[in-house]
Amino acid sequence: AWMARELGKPEADAVEWEKKADSTAQAIMEDLYSAEENRFYDRLAASGELRRILTPASFYPIWAGVPLGEKEIRSMIEETL
């Protein structure tokens, strides 16, 4: 959305990108986040099971701006690092 605006694209394009970002963030929260463990994990495609292995990718959703509270983010970083 930001890039669309910077490039002078129509506002409708930016709004569409924001909708896509929101739906992707929601899918990440639903499919890759364990609230009990306060962690993001990869998911095995074949079985759908979460791969409970911490890697740098475990933090990518935070960097991408998923809707997770500051308290949870702070706790995740402090407990993991």
KAPE-V563544 format. One record per helix or strand of 2 or more residues. SS is the DSSP state (alpha for helix, beta for strand). FROM is the first residue (numbers start at 1). TO is the last residue. If there is no record, write none. Layout:
BEGIN
ss:SS from:FROM to:TO
ss:SS from:FROM to:TO
END
This chain:
BEGIN
ss:alpha from:2 to:6
ss:alpha from:11 to:32
ss:beta from:33 to:34
ss:beta from:39 to:40
ss:beta from:42 to:43
ss:beta from:50 to:51
ss:alpha from:56 to:64
ss:alpha from:70 to:80
END
